């Protein structure tokens, strides 16, 4: 407490430190003001440049979306076309009478896997259909021959039946004629017997 020189040294040191602190604060404030001004300038320029770039970005995003949508449309159209193409093949096979067991399309002894029907060329598919058509035509020819044979047999049986009916009719007519003649003969016999009896009675 009585150390005056020591106290003065502390006081001088505090004043020195204070002046240094005030200098730092003023210098810091000056730099902060410059930094804030620079920050504002940066923000202003940032907004200006974004204002120039955003419409371009939006336009490019719209173009990109339009292209993506067109690609998706073309892809969907191609997929729909392919689906329709395969469905047309399937419909044609069913119309020809093919059966499908979940794996293969079959007609008689002709078999085609489902995967093959999807990937084969049009020429290959037409060749497959041609083979089925040949089998169908052969089956139809056999059926036509069988039907013709059945019709011929039916006609033959009809003619036999007709002839039998004609003969039966003639026989019935002949039996009727014979019965009539037999009755006439019997009637004549009865008449003659009556006449003979009457003559015999007259003699008595």
Buried (B, 14 or more C-beta within 10 A) or exposed (E): EEEEEEEEEEEEEEEEEEEEEEEEEEEEEEEEEEEEEEEEEEEEEEEEEEEEEEEEEEEEEEEEEEEEEEEEEEEEEEEEEEEEEBEEBBEEBEEBEBEEEEEBBBBBEBBBEBEBBEEBEEEEBEEBBEBBEEBBEEEEEEEEEEEEEEEEEEEEEEEEEEEEEEEEEEEEEEEEEEEEEEEEEEEEEEEEEEEEEEEEEEEE
